[in-house]
Amino acid sequence: MGVIFTWSSRVAESHTPNNEGTISMKNKVDNSLETLRAPMNRREGFKLGVASLMTSLLPIRAFAAQTESPPKEKAMADTAIRPFHFEASQADLADLRRRVSDTKWPDQEQVTDDSQGVRLATAQKLASYWATEHDWRKCEAKLNALPNFITEIDGLDIHFIHVRSKHDNALPMIVTHGWPGSVIEQLKIIDPLTNPTAHGGTAADAFHLVIPSLPGYGFSGRPTAPGWNPVSIAKAWATLMQRVGYTKYVAQGGDWGNAISEVMALQQPPGLLGIHTNMAATVPPDVSKALSAGGPPPSGLSPEEKFAWDGLDDFYKNGLGYANEMALRPQTLYGIVDSPVGLAGWILDHDIRSYQMIARVFDGKPEGLTRDDVLDNITLYWLTNTAISSARLYWDTRHNLPPSGFFDVRGVKLPVGVSAFAEEIYQAPKSWSEKAYVKLLYYSAHPKGTHFAAWEQPALLVSDVRATFKSLRSA
């Protein structure tokens, strides 16, 4: 995450995407369910180097005084909430297996480490399991067992899962995934958060959950015109929460989910009480400047701060190729739409620690994810044909919003909770978090866990979310 992004406060205040994107997949609507209401060229981009890669989200000034509520929907927009069901065709699943089996393989990497990317042995183990053992129907059944819905916001169909707790006074929460994730990331936290008494909690820990698919991702519509970025998505999420009937709620996310949650906190839509993040934006200005320059760290960093620096420094120097390409030339990525294994390689190479964890999974070692977890998510991208439409979120943010660092402090004034996982791109130190969030309600640093917290370490994340919002329930 973290690439050349450009934003403007004028766009942030008034922009409403104008498109007619729709879901291009087979879906079944069960009408018996009632409606629920509760210009830079490539050479210039490359020359910007690390500094360019770091500019990715909104500067504080763009939102410091931004208080208006989400944009009104276009005239005559359909505000209905429609039940949603997905069933992949058997032909599509057979085609997927055929393509995986027919993969044309490159030569083996020239090195004995991961420095050249996803290793051939890992990709071939993944492909072998995908072609012969993975069962998409099991994941599909899990998804369809949940209450799924579609609603149109600003001309685009937005998919979301909405699970209401049986407990009185449950706190509504909107949970947002990132790239290369999906709503599949959140499946493991749904029951512990909505049904806490079955998972070591009390009724007072209960949440109502709204889990949307980002525009261009999963079962949401694929935008046909620019305009969907963290600013417009944050406003759309506020509209969504209002539409399903929640007047007070909180937000949670990592990756793009953190960006969108923080933008919501800056926009302060009516009813938003606070946010929780598992990929916090806390990097101080002097550290951000030093990282952009590609030089040594500032003097005086504590051991925790130096550990954070090392993670960021490695990521910006060695790990941002995917994000730079998607921010500059997403349409060029035809290969990941045509080749399932090409798509898998692209998704696996998000960050080195997550990749190494997934590689261990396919070596047969126990981790927080399973082979099926990994392939369920990749298969969703494949079946919904969202490899490029999801990538365009990077392009839109890069080209339509003013520049700032993805991990730079944004000036969030609402209450915030932070979960810092040791194997995330960087583990946000408590010292930085206390300065970044003036109302830091909760902070926890965990000795394990990579980029996909809800997916890989659900028990830790659930505990942190419960603790973060305990004091806000009576607000």
NORNORQUI-V157338 format. One line per field, one symbol per residue. phi: phi as a letter, one per 30 degrees, with the letter a starting at -180 (. if undefined). burial: I if it has 9 or more other C-alpha atoms within 8 Angstrom, else O. A space follows every 10 residues. Layout:
BEGIN
phi = ???
burial = ???
END
This chain:
BEGIN
phi = .jbdbbbbdd dddbdbdbab dbdcadbccd dddddcbd.c ddddddddhe eddddbbdde ddbecdbdde ddddeiddcd ccebbbbddd dddddddddd dceccddded bcbcdcjdde dddddddddd dbbdbdddde dddddcdcbb bcbhibdcda cbccddddid cdbcccdbcc caddecedcd deddbddcbi ccedcdbccc bddeeichcd dcecbdkcbe dddedddddd ddddjccbab bblbhedded dddedddhde jdclbbbcad cbddeddddd dddicddddi ddedddddee dddddddbcc eddddddcbd dddddddcbe dddddddddd addddddddd eddjcdbdcc ededdedddd eddchcdddd ddedddddcc bddadecddc idcddbcbcc cdcdebcddd ddddddcdbd dabbccdbjc dcdddcbddd dedddeddce dcdcd
burial = OIIIIIIIIO IIOOIOIIIO IIIOOOOOOO OOOOOOOOOO OOOOIOOIOI IIIIIIIIII OIIOOIOOII IOOOOOIOOO IIIIIIOOOO OIIOOIIIII IOOOOOOOOO OOOOOIOIII OIIOIIIIII IOOIOOOOII OOOIOIIIII IIIIIIIIII IIIOIOOOOI IIIIIIIIOO IIIIIIOIII OIIIIIOOOO IOIOIIIIII IIIIIIIIII IIIOOOIIII IIIIIIIIII IIIIOIOIII IIIIIIIIII IIIIIIIIIO OIIIIIIIII IIIIOOIIOI IIOIOOIOOO IOOOIIIIII IIIIIIIOII OIIIIIIIII OOIOOIIOII IIIIIIIIII IOIIIOIIII IIOOOOIOII IOOIIIIIII IIOIIIIIII IIIIIIIIII IIIIIIIIII IIIIIIIIII IIIIIIIIIO OIIIOIIIOI OIIOIIOOII IIIIIIIIOO IIOIIIOIIO OOOOO
END
